[in-house]
Amino acid sequence: MLPKTVVITGCTRGLGRAMVPLFIKAGWTVIGCGRNAAQIAELSRAFPAPHLFHTCDVSSESDIASFCAAILKHSGPADLVLNNAAIITPNAPFWETSAEDFSRIIDINIKGPAAMMRHLLPAMLKRGSGVIVNFSSGWGRCTASDVAPYCATKYAIEGLSMATAQDTRGKVAIIPMNPGIIDTDMLRSTFGSTAGDFPNAEAWAKRAVPYFIKLTPKDNGKPLTVPGG
């Protein structure tokens, strides 16, 4: 039986980076992308072929197209896609968020996963199997002050995922996933030092990776949360 392939966006730091070695330990081939070329080169050295790591800005349609073409050439249709890459704007009331910052978070948090699905779904549907997990948030299901742009993007991910799940009719499962609250650089930018009260990315990945591996077409369209999150 051929190893299964997982695609992880935003694999150079935080949750994405923490998942890489655990998928490899479980026998999966990992294909990942991130914006930092030095960190991608480091991953390539640490985890050589058959694993594959590409520099890619998920806000760029041309970068996504190139990355997805490399995925299909390298391994064919993916078995699992984790659209994890995301950013958050500095804490502020919405009207104090610049137009440029708002456009950037839309481009990365919504257009990025959308482009990944657009480029990878046709081959996955043709094969008739696979799971795409679009990382949402607790702030995609409830709101808070000073994080309106982030909430907007994660609510969009919930709707985009559930509607696309209806389009695929479970042939490929599309799942909006709340990872829970994890102590990452992004959380610290919002919570400050109190982010340290929550599990770190490595502890989270030990729960998350086995959970993601067990996802099936029966989970299509369900808004899920990583256990313990």
Secondary structure as GFF3:
##gff-version 3
##sequence-region A 1 229
A	DSSP	beta_strand	5	9	.	.	.	ID=ss1
A	DSSP	alpha_helix	14	25	.	.	.	ID=ss2
A	DSSP	beta_strand	29	34	.	.	.	ID=ss3
A	DSSP	alpha_helix	37	46	.	.	.	ID=ss4
A	DSSP	beta_strand	52	55	.	.	.	ID=ss5
A	DSSP	alpha_helix	61	75	.	.	.	ID=ss6
A	DSSP	beta_strand	80	83	.	.	.	ID=ss7
A	DSSP	three_ten_helix	94	96	.	.	.	ID=ss8
A	DSSP	alpha_helix	99	106	.	.	.	ID=ss9
A	DSSP	pi_helix	107	111	.	.	.	ID=ss10
A	DSSP	alpha_helix	112	127	.	.	.	ID=ss11
A	DSSP	beta_strand	131	135	.	.	.	ID=ss12
A	DSSP	three_ten_helix	138	140	.	.	.	ID=ss13
A	DSSP	alpha_helix	148	168	.	.	.	ID=ss14
A	DSSP	beta_strand	173	178	.	.	.	ID=ss15
A	DSSP	alpha_helix	185	191	.	.	.	ID=ss16
A	DSSP	three_ten_helix	192	197	.	.	.	ID=ss17
A	DSSP	alpha_helix	201	213	.	.	.	ID=ss18
A	DSSP	three_ten_helix	217	219	.	.	.	ID=ss19
A	DSSP	beta_strand	224	225	.	.	.	ID=ss20
###
